[in-house]
């Protein structure tokens, strides 16, 4: 995607050929800054502190974190330590563990002297594959938007609600939930996006609005609790969200608040789609409520807000009464029964074991 006319991925190699550069998402939307990662420890810190975030990008960053580690020490012990370090950063997004398992599988069978080069090549392949997967998600999601547009009066936009950020900033490029929206906009289909602010970190207001604005897609930021009201009044044609982990039965874990949007959509007959690349599917579990670990993040994300002050500086302010405790579960699980369909790189399917098996028989058979 483009920023000020220049194409960017969210992660790339520095000019020195070994460090890894990422966009610092904690500075957006007010500052566009990049960070060069030079060690597995720095990659882990970037994931943990949400300098990078979004399940696909977390996986890509972790893969490069392994490459940074074995560049210095490619022994079995050092490889295992790097995998453990990176694997402990975020518990919910399955792409992290998928990418680390892939790196382990590729590197463990190689001689030590070959591991560094192979690690960089595999991390680059993971990034390139993610771009292709997200592009395909956009192509399969586009007809869903086109079909709704065909039923609307000429010139009226398709109103799409999204929660959190599942755009190109959350992936290597294109995004998941936003990829069909970008393609619809580029195809000349009128679209308008309701952007949930997404407390407590405001990824919608800060990141989704930032990238939609950069691409020229009409959008409006709303408070998280406004979605149901808009649906009741016919102002939402469809919902598209991303996911950090999807079970083999179609349950989806996404940013906290997604479940409430799914309930409102179900009550109002609004189609609720989840866009995901296949590495986000955890074929080892079938009950999302029971088996998906939910990350509990720091209370400060709830008690404080950051924003651009009138003097042009980004500042943090407390918004919660002093002495009050704050809970901060980062994700919730939306049961498959509330999901209209899953948009994947192989097509759109029902959110069910049968639906997923029609598109991914190879993986479903292994899981069974």
C-alpha positions in Angstrom: 0.0 0.0 0.0 1.1 3.6 -0.4 1.9 6.4 2.1 2.3 9.8 0.5 2.5 8.1 -2.9 5.3 5.7 -1.9 4.7 1.9 -1.7 5.5 0.3 1.6 5.3 -3.1 3.0 5.1 -3.3 6.8 8.4 -5.2 7.1 11.6 -5.3 5.0 15.3 -5.7 5.1 17.5 -2.7 5.8 20.1 -1.6 3.3 22.8 -3.4 5.2 21.0 -6.7 4.2 20.6 -8.2 7.7 18.7 -5.9 10.0 14.9 -5.9 9.7 12.9 -2.6 9.4 9.3 -2.3 10.6 6.9 0.6 10.8 6.4 1.7 14.4 2.7 1.4 14.8 2.8 2.9 18.3 3.6 6.3 16.6 0.8 6.2 14.1 -1.3 8.1 13.0 0.6 11.2 14.1 4.1 10.1 13.3 5.4 7.8 10.5 8.6 6.3 11.9 10.4 3.1 11.3 12.5 0.9 13.6 15.5 -1.3 12.6 15.5 -4.5 14.5 19.0 -6.1 15.0 18.4 -9.0 17.3 15.8 -11.6 18.3 15.4 -9.7 21.6 14.5 -6.5 19.7 12.1 -8.4 17.5 10.4 -9.9 20.6 10.2 -6.5 22.2 8.6 -5.1 19.0 6.0 -7.8 19.1 5.3 -7.5 22.8 5.0 -3.7 22.9 2.9 -3.7 19.7 5.3 -1.8 17.6 4.2 -4.5 15.2 0.8 -6.1 15.6 -1.8 -8.1 13.6 -1.5 -11.9 13.5 0.1 -12.2 10.0 2.7 -9.4 10.7 3.5 -10.9 14.1 4.3 -14.2 12.4 6.5 -12.5 9.8 8.3 -10.5 12.4 8.9 -13.6 14.5 10.3 -15.4 11.5 12.8 -12.6 10.9 13.6 -12.6 14.6 14.7 -16.2 14.3 16.9 -15.2 11.3 18.5 -12.4 13.4 19.2 -14.9 16.2 20.9 -17.6 14.0 22.9 -15.0 12.2 24.8 -14.6 15.4 24.7 -18.1 16.8 23.1 -20.9 14.7 23.7 -23.7 17.2 20.8 -26.0 18.3 20.8 -24.3 21.8 20.6 -20.8 20.4 17.9 -21.7 17.9 15.8 -23.3 20.7 16.3 -20.2 22.9 15.2 -17.8 20.1 12.1 -19.9 19.4 11.2 -19.9 23.1 11.8 -16.2 23.4 9.7 -15.2 20.4 7.0 -17.8 21.2 6.4 -16.2 24.6 5.6 -12.7 23.3 1.8 -13.0 22.5 -0.4 -15.9 23.4 -3.5 -15.5 21.2 -2.4 -15.0 17.6 -1.7 -18.5 16.2 0.3 -17.1 13.2 3.2 -16.5 15.7 3.5 -20.2 16.6 2.8 -21.3 13.0 5.7 -19.2 11.7 8.0 -20.3 14.5 7.1 -24.0 13.8 7.9 -23.5 10.2 11.2 -21.9 10.9 12.1 -24.7 13.3 11.2 -27.3 10.7 13.3 -25.7 8.0 16.3 -25.0 10.1 16.6 -27.9 12.5 17.6 -30.3 9.7 20.3 -28.1 8.2 24.0 -27.9 9.1 24.8 -25.0 11.4 26.7 -23.1 8.7 23.7 -23.1 6.4 21.1 -21.9 8.9 21.5 -18.2 8.7 21.0 -17.9 4.9 18.2 -20.4 5.0 16.5 -18.5 7.8 16.5 -15.2 6.0 15.2 -16.9 2.8 12.4 -18.6 4.7 11.3 -15.4 6.5 11.2 -13.6 3.2 9.1 -16.4 1.7 6.7 -16.1 4.6 6.3 -12.4 3.9 5.8 -12.9 0.2 3.3 -15.7 0.8 1.3 -13.4 3.2 1.0 -10.8 0.5 -0.3 -13.3 -2.0 -2.7 -14.8 0.6 -4.1 -11.3 1.5 -4.5 -10.4 -2.2 -6.5 -13.5 -2.8 -8.7 -12.8 0.2 -9.4 -9.4 -1.4 -10.4 -11.1 -4.7 -12.7 -13.6 -3.0 -14.3 -10.9 -0.8 -14.9 -8.4 -3.6 -17.9 -10.3 -5.1 -19.6 -10.1 -1.7 -19.4 -6.3 -1.8 -20.3 -6.2 -5.4 -23.5 -8.3 -4.8 -24.7 -5.9 -2.1 -23.9 -2.9 -4.3 -26.0 -4.3 -7.1 -29.0 -4.3 -4.8 -28.6 -0.7 -3.7 -29.9 2.4 -5.5 -27.4 3.7 -8.0 -24.7 5.8 -6.3 -25.4 4.7 -2.8 -22.4 3.3 -1.0 -22.1 -0.1 0.5 -21.8 0.6 4.2 -19.3 -1.8 5.8 -18.5 -1.9 9.5 -15.1 -3.2 10.7 -13.6 -3.6 14.2 -10.0 -3.1 15.2 -7.4 -3.0 12.4 -7.2 -5.8 9.8 -5.7 -3.8 7.0 -2.3 -3.7 5.4 -0.7 -2.5 8.6 -1.7 -5.7 10.4 -0.2 -7.9 7.6 2.8 -7.6 5.3 0.5 -5.9 2.6 -3.1 -5.6 1.5 -4.6 -6.8 4.8 -7.4 -9.2 5.5 -10.7 -7.6 6.3 -9.8 -4.4 4.4 -8.4 -6.1 1.3 -11.9 -6.6 -0.3 -12.7 -3.0 0.6 -9.7 -1.7 -1.1 -10.4 -3.7 -4.2 -14.0 -2.6 -4.3 -13.0 1.0 -4.0 -10.4 0.6 -6.8 -13.0 -1.1 -9.0 -15.2 2.0 -8.7 -17.8 0.4 -6.3 -19.0 3.1 -3.9 -18.1 2.0 -0.4 -18.1 3.7 3.0 -16.5 2.2 6.1 -17.8 2.6 9.7 -14.5 2.4 11.7 -14.9 1.3 15.3 -12.5 3.3 17.4 -11.5 0.0 19.1 -10.7 0.8 22.7 -8.5 0.5 24.6 -5.6 1.0 22.1 -7.8 2.6 19.5 -6.4 0.7 16.5 -9.5 1.6 14.5 -9.3 5.3 15.0 -5.5 5.4 14.8 -4.6 2.7 12.2 -7.7 1.8 10.2 -8.7 5.4 9.7 -5.1 6.2 8.8 -4.7 3.7 6.1 -8.2 4.1 4.6 -7.6 7.8 4.4 -4.3 7.2 2.7 -6.0 5.1 0.1 -8.9 7.5 -0.4 -11.6 5.2 1.0 -14.6 7.2 2.5 -14.9 6.3 6.2 -16.3 7.5 9.5 -14.9 6.8 12.9 -17.5 5.8 15.5 -17.3 4.9 19.2 -17.3 1.1 19.8 -20.9 1.0 21.1 -22.4 2.8 18.1 -22.4 -0.2 15.8 -25.6 -1.8 17.1 -27.5 1.5 16.8 -26.4 1.9 13.2 -27.5 -1.6 12.4 -30.9 -1.1 13.9 -31.4 1.9 11.6 -30.3 0.1 8.4 -27.0 2.0 8.1 -24.8 -1.1 8.0 -24.9 -3.4 5.0 -22.3 -5.9 6.1 -19.6 -6.4 8.7 -16.1 -7.6 7.9 -13.5 -8.2 10.6 -10.2 -10.1 10.9 -9.2 -12.8 13.3 -6.1 -13.8 15.3 -7.1 -17.4 15.7 -9.8 -19.5 14.1 -10.7 -23.0 15.3 -11.3 -26.0 13.0 -15.0 -25.5 13.7 -15.1 -21.9 12.7 -15.0 -20.1 16.1 -13.0 -16.9 15.8 -10.9 -14.9 18.3 -10.5 -11.2 17.4 -10.1 -7.9 19.2 -12.2 -7.5 22.3 -15.7 -6.3 21.3 -16.0 -8.3 18.1 -18.4 -10.7 19.8 -20.8 -7.8 20.6 -20.7 -6.7 17.0 -21.6 -10.3 15.9 -24.5 -10.4 18.3 -25.8 -7.1 17.0 -25.4 -8.2 13.4 -27.2 -11.4 14.0 -30.1 -9.6 15.7 -30.5 -7.2 12.8 -29.9 -9.6 9.9 -26.6 -8.0 8.9 -24.1 -10.4 7.2 -21.0 -10.9 9.4 -17.9 -12.0 7.6 -14.5 -12.9 9.0 -11.4 -12.6 6.6 -8.4 -14.7 7.3 -5.4 -16.4 5.7 -5.1 -20.1 6.4 -2.1 -19.8 8.8 -4.6 -18.1 11.2 -6.6 -21.4 11.4 -5.6 -23.5 14.4 -6.5 -27.0 13.3 -5.6 -28.5 16.6 -8.6 -27.0 18.5 -12.4 -27.1 18.0 -13.8 -25.1 20.9 -12.8 -21.5 20.8 -14.4 -20.6 24.2 -12.6 -23.4 26.0 -9.3 -23.7 24.1 -8.2 -20.3 22.7 -6.0 -18.5 25.3 -7.1 -14.9 25.8 -4.3 -12.4 26.4 -4.7 -10.1 29.4 -2.8 -6.9 28.7 -1.7 -4.1 31.1 -4.3 -2.1 32.9 -2.6 1.2 31.8 -4.0 0.6 28.3 -7.5 1.1 29.8 -6.7 3.8 32.4 -4.8 6.1 30.0 -5.2 7.5 26.5 -2.7 9.0 24.2 -3.4 11.7 21.6 -2.1 14.7 19.9 -2.1 17.8 22.1 -2.7 21.3 20.9 1.0 22.0 21.1 1.7 19.3 18.5 3.1 16.8 21.0 1.7 13.3 21.6 0.8 12.9 25.3 -0.7 10.4 27.5 -3.5 11.3 30.0 -5.3 9.3 32.7 -9.1 8.9 32.1 -10.0 6.5 34.9 -10.6 7.5 38.5 -7.5 7.1 40.7 -7.5 3.9 42.7 -9.9 2.1 40.4 -8.8 -1.3 39.1 -9.0 -2.0 35.3 -9.2 -5.3 33.5 -7.9 -5.6 29.9 -8.7 -8.8 28.1 -7.4 -8.2 24.6 -9.6 -10.6 22.6 -13.0 -12.3 22.7 -14.3 -15.4 20.9 -17.2 -15.2 18.5 -18.9 -18.6 18.1 -19.2 -19.9 14.6 -23.0 -19.8 14.7 -22.8 -16.0 14.5 -20.5 -15.9 11.5 -22.1 -15.7 8.1 -18.9 -16.8 6.3 -15.1 -17.0 6.3 -13.2 -15.2 3.6 -10.0 -17.1 2.9 -7.4 -17.2 0.1 -9.2 -20.3 -1.3 -12.7 -18.8 -1.3 -15.6 -18.1 1.0 -17.0 -20.9 3.2 -19.3 -21.5 6.0 -17.9 -21.1 9.5 -17.9 -24.8 10.3 -15.8 -27.9 10.2 -17.5 -28.9 7.0 -17.2 -25.5 5.4 -13.4 -25.3 6.2 -12.9 -28.9 5.0 -14.4 -28.0 1.6 -11.6 -25.4 1.1 -8.8 -27.1 3.1 -9.3 -30.8 2.8 -5.5 -31.4 3.2 -5.4 -29.7 6.6 -8.8 -30.8 7.8 -7.9 -34.5 7.2 -4.7 -34.1 9.2 -6.6 -32.4 12.0 -9.1 -35.2 12.1 
